[in-house]
Amino acid sequence: MPQAPAALGDLMESALGRPARVLGVHEPAPGFLELELRAAAPPGGWRPGHEIQFRVTPTLGRRYTVRTVSGPDAEHIGVLAATHAEGPGTDWIRRLRPGTGTTVLTARHRPLREHGTRRLYLGDGCALGTIDAYARAGGDPVVTVEVPPDAVAPLTDRWPRYRFLPAGQAPGDALQSWLERAAAGGQLAGLDGALLLGHARSIQRQRHALVAGRILPRRAVTTKPYWATGKQGL
């Protein structure tokens, strides 16, 4: 979770803050909240995949990704938040209710660099909103996400094209096992790009498996760590 002195946070909010109001909050699966907000658009407008930040305390921020953009005024945005990690950010987002006013910090959209046309998307629950924002853009993606066990069934009902794996005790182990099986079974043939998100050490292992196994060249793999063991919110 980004941390900064309160005075710096005030300055960033003054420069990048956009007024927003919560339109709806619901729980699509245990450990996840889906927010609908009306928020003033930044320069260039809102885009799926837009990175945003909320100040959850005067000195702490929490980053999310805009999953959907809709509405005639293009100021209706959707955000999917993972809430299975305890902390001030989770406490803050659980308190949101329809009608709550807040401030969204953001700038012009800078999309993640993607390669190829048939891509692999891997991540854990905190990356699901980002993965969906990018994977829905087209093509025939292979999407596999590691989530809490009790979230697998409802998320599969919601996104039947995606594969959801029950997380084990160690972050990334379920994804790594699936990746190795899929590679050995030829399920990853024809891929020409990958986007790996979430736990930093898991991303390193996944990229090594893809490159060492000659499934993809290193330059075709985009990575973005969101957290590391013992350190949330990179």
Residue pairs with C-beta under 8 A, 6 or more apart in sequence:
1 56
1 60
1 61
1 62
1 87
1 88
1 89
1 232
1 233
2 53
2 60
2 61
2 62
2 63
2 233
3 59
3 60
3 61
4 12
4 59
4 61
5 59
6 58
6 59
9 55
9 58
9 59
9 61
12 105
13 55
13 103
13 105
16 42
16 105
16 106
16 107
17 103
17 104
17 105
18 39
18 40
18 41
18 42
18 103
18 104
18 105
18 106
19 39
19 40
19 101
19 103
19 104
20 37
20 38
20 39
20 40
20 101
20 102
20 103
20 104
21 37
21 38
21 39
21 99
21 100
21 101
21 102
22 35
22 36
22 37
22 96
22 97
22 98
22 99
22 100
22 101
22 102
23 36
23 37
23 38
23 76
23 98
24 34
24 35
24 36
24 98
25 33
25 34
25 35
25 36
25 96
25 97
25 98
26 33
26 34
27 33
27 34
28 34
28 80
28 154
28 155
28 158
29 147
29 150
29 151
29 154
29 155
29 158
30 84
30 148
30 150
30 151
30 154
31 82
31 83
31 84
31 125
31 147
31 148
31 150
31 151
32 80
32 81
32 82
32 83
32 125
32 128
32 151
32 155
33 80
33 81
33 83
33 93
33 94
33 96
34 78
34 79
34 80
34 81
35 78
35 79
35 80
35 81
35 93
35 96
36 76
36 77
36 78
37 76
37 77
37 78
37 79
37 102
37 104
38 71
38 75
38 76
38 77
39 46
39 75
39 77
39 104
40 75
41 74
41 75
42 50
42 106
42 107
42 108
42 109
43 107
43 108
44 108
44 109
45 69
45 74
45 109
46 66
46 69
46 74
46 75
46 77
46 109
47 66
47 69
47 109
47 111
48 66
48 67
48 68
48 69
48 133
48 134
48 136
48 137
49 65
49 66
49 109
49 111
49 112
49 130
49 133
49 134
50 65
50 66
50 69
50 77
50 106
50 109
51 63
51 64
51 65
51 66
51 106
51 109
51 110
52 63
52 64
52 65
52 66
52 79
52 104
52 105
52 106
53 61
53 62
53 63
53 64
53 104
53 105
53 106
54 61
54 62
54 64
54 89
54 92
54 93
54 102
54 103
54 104
54 105
55 61
55 103
55 105
56 62
56 88
56 89
56 91
56 92
56 93
57 88
57 92
60 88
60 89
61 105
62 89
62 92
62 93
62 233
63 226
63 233
64 79
64 80
64 81
64 129
65 79
65 80
65 129
65 130
65 133
66 77
66 78
66 79
66 133
67 78
67 79
67 80
67 129
67 130
67 132
67 133
68 77
68 78
68 133
69 76
69 77
69 78
70 76
70 77
70 78
79 129
80 128
80 129
80 132
81 93
81 129
82 125
82 126
82 128
83 90
83 93
83 94
84 125
84 148
85 126
85 232
87 232
89 233
96 102
112 130
112 134
112 195
112 222
112 224
113 222
114 134
114 193
114 195
114 222
115 192
115 193
115 194
115 219
115 220
115 221
115 222
116 191
116 192
116 193
116 220
117 139
117 192
117 193
118 139
118 140
118 141
118 142
118 190
118 191
118 192
118 193
119 135
119 139
119 141
119 142
119 191
119 192
119 193
119 194
119 195
120 141
120 142
120 143
120 144
120 188
120 191
120 193
120 194
120 195
120 210
120 216
121 131
121 134
121 135
121 141
121 142
121 143
121 144
121 145
121 194
121 195
121 197
122 144
122 145
122 175
122 179
122 194
122 195
122 196
122 197
122 198
122 206
123 130
123 131
123 145
123 146
123 196
123 197
123 198
124 145
124 146
124 147
124 167
124 171
124 172
124 175
124 197
124 198
124 199
124 202
125 145
125 146
125 147
125 148
125 151
125 167
126 198
126 226
126 227
127 145
127 197
127 198
127 226
128 145
128 147
128 155
130 197
130 224
131 143
131 145
131 162
131 195
131 197
132 159
132 162
134 195
135 141
135 143
135 162
142 182
142 187
142 188
142 191
143 159
143 161
143 162
143 163
144 162
144 163
144 164
144 165
144 175
144 178
144 179
144 182
145 155
145 162
145 163
145 164
145 165
146 164
146 165
146 166
146 167
146 171
146 172
146 174
146 175
146 198
147 155
147 164
147 165
147 166
147 167
148 166
148 167
149 166
149 167
151 164
152 164
152 165
152 166
155 162
155 164
156 162
156 164
163 178
165 174
165 175
165 178
166 174
167 174
168 174
171 199
171 201
171 202
171 229
172 198
172 199
172 201
172 202
172 205
172 206
175 202
175 206
176 202
176 205
176 206
176 209
179 206
179 209
179 210
180 209
182 188
183 209
183 210
183 213
183 215
188 215
191 215
191 216
192 216
192 220
193 216
193 220
193 221
193 222
194 210
194 216
194 220
194 221
194 222
195 222
195 223
195 224
196 203
196 206
196 207
196 221
196 222
196 223
196 224
197 203
197 223
197 224
197 225
197 226
198 225
198 226
198 227
199 225
199 226
199 227
199 228
199 229
200 225
200 227
200 228
200 234
201 228
201 229
203 223
203 224
203 225
207 218
207 221
207 223
209 215
210 216
210 221
211 217
211 218
211 221
225 234
226 233
226 234
227 233
227 234
228 234
